[in-house]
């Protein structure tokens, strides 16, 4: 037993306590340094002397091993298991100068053997210790990356557990349905369970209702659309004014404009944010026949972009290649193009109101493509799993054993959303997105 | 010097002793009363949904229970007959005395197995491992391994109304010093409770009033080796409690130890006492009671569903309020028993105590309930005790292989909060784990471990050949016309499929795709293969899941792994994993509350440690 205890102590010594600046890049008014791990309290006390009571801020002079003062800082102590990481956690709110931050971090490392945290390591520890689940971690990652208002709202909802709560509700319903089938199977003979075909039919009906409800979630646009932006593709024959329109919509000179047909040979992309929503505008090569190999590659790419577009702005006078395209009458200020054909939206460089009304049409279309701001921020990964769960629940059977098996499949899929069956690869992909210190 | 000592001769003990002996170990079975081998202390029935699966699995290892059940069965009933074969539960009512006599004969027939009467007062340890036991009469037995299968006898306390008694069963002594030694060894001991109904004199029951439940006419048997049913078959009967019964119980409830707070241990939710049923389901006007005769030449009747510990007078009033039992005489009143059990999370999946080499635990002492659950554990403990003693291959059954594997995995990873009973709902791979294919699943393992007698081994090899032959014949291609002409309801769409694929349609029967098959194939083999084909798409999907499970099981976690040293694990995660000490990453994943991220942290740590 003595050797086991010795190993234990030695092991405790190598258990990592991590430290990192958790606020923005210095210099800044304040720099928040976090320390998490078994040695966090000892490390903090080494610098601050006495520690304030848990979760109450205390002002302390931070000193290095020689007693030299490093900074005067607010110190906050969060004891383990209930802290953000699930471990003992201390925050130092220091002055945000580069040298101050560097000195405090160095003193922590020198005093107690803390090490610098890897990117995403604080969140990873929170996930490891069950403080947050996978859907919440995904939301947190999105929140840190959010650039638009719509992204922020969706990411916050996920980080705050709205997805997790919805999934938990469904899992509880599926478990209740499973329990009813299992009662039929395991306790049929005990006289106190109602049996018969009507009971099975009622269970199947409830499974179908739940399946339908879950399937409905799959219908909504995924939250990735907020991050990736709505793909607006501008296409048409050469020299139709596509690049001009891109620059007008994007309010900057993103594409080279010239009177020479075929100036745009490859696709030009311009990300734009309108009213808190992200768009990616794509200018394409004019659709034409040519012997020029390079030009024809551009045309192929344009055709692919037309296929993949969320919204297609068609600048040709010919009928558009997709029925849902927005047909545009460009260069409406040119003398020979004064007459606007029916059903076409006239655009001219010198009429800002024509651009504004095109934007209104685009944004109206986009509303149907983006998740509703008050809806749940489903990711494609969630929707895939929800779809499989719904399909399993909707698949009826007169055999209670198969019905039970389908319900089990549904529960396994739902559990995977919150990470009860997460794979290492997915975790790695997730954590590689975190910035240092969060 | 013995190889294996087994303490306790209940259902776990006799299977453990016989299994160790079949593997070639010299075994001593120690029991307080020599004539109490294989006693059925509660219900005189064996099997049921989930439980019947275990009995068949024990049988696949050439265990005793299925053969003894057939030899003493006076009533056969296949539960869930109308549902899929995966959840059909074979169950028999056994003649209690005959069952015990058959078990005694089987034990006596094992040449390497001897029985010693005596009370075990303690284990002898040396260098941290078990080396022997002490008996109350002063004798000591030295051994390489010990299986403790002491049932409810450790710290057993009996309750009925305000009456209290000591013991594991009525009129039998409790064993106290062994419990004290377990505590001093630092083993975590907890309390559970269970109960039993009053026994009735069958001659005083008005059978003519009651609905009869006859024995199944189909000639199925429990053991694959049994050909016929030796005992005459008798009927059980069904009655119901009444509003008057419930009033009697309600009046007596305040004195019931289950409600007065006298019992701390948790009871089974799925097998509640009748006072529990009345309290929790007050709106019901009656609860079913199955009247199960205990033997052919024994008038005792077991009223299944009336487990109780109310006062003896109140029990008499309760019985008198039930149709058909108005004049029935109680021979032994019902009672509750509270007993010590071990937190099974300290066990390895071999059922060896992790910190005490050579010490195995099996049966009710591990927090389970039921003869079948006990027998399954006894089998595994006996096989593994022999493995230690003889230095041969151990047996670990996983969740994909058997109900026994599911049960042991649940016990050693989750522990128990109520007496653990097998349910098919616990088996996620239950479409593959059927009562009718236990030999197919486990036969090869049993043979490889040397658990089979020559008769059984020959039988299993013959069956294996029959299955292979039939499977080949099922590759025969049949047109839709041929199948329809044979009488199957199928749409004549011109399709051609193998006989195997045709069987996926539940309107198609084996005889319709392979006419004349019944004449030259054993019916159990035909039925098993038909089920395999029927569920094939599901079974294939589960096979993929099982393969993934086994891949994770192959990532072993060292038993001395210090979870506190795994970077980033909170104290809570360290505690959960430390209490269980999972043997593999797959096992760790099944510990409740362990997150996938925690698992990846553990995996990373183990890989670094190995590097």
Interface residues (C-beta under 8 A of the other chain):
Chain A: X4 X7 X8 X11 X12 X14 X15 X16 X37 X80 X81 X85 X86 X87 X121 X124 X125 X127 X128 X129 X130 X133 X134 X178 X182 X185 X186 X187 X188 X189 X190 X191 X192 X399 X400 X401 X402 X404 X405 X408 X419 X420 X421 X422 X423 X424 X427
Chain B: X48 X49 X50 X79 X80 X83 X84 X86 X87 X89 X238 X270 X277 X281 X284 X287 X288 X290 X305 X423 X424 X425 X428 X430 X431 X506 X538 X560 X562 X564 X565 X566 X567 X568 X569 X570 X571 X572 X573 X593 X595 X596 X597 X598 X600 X601 X603
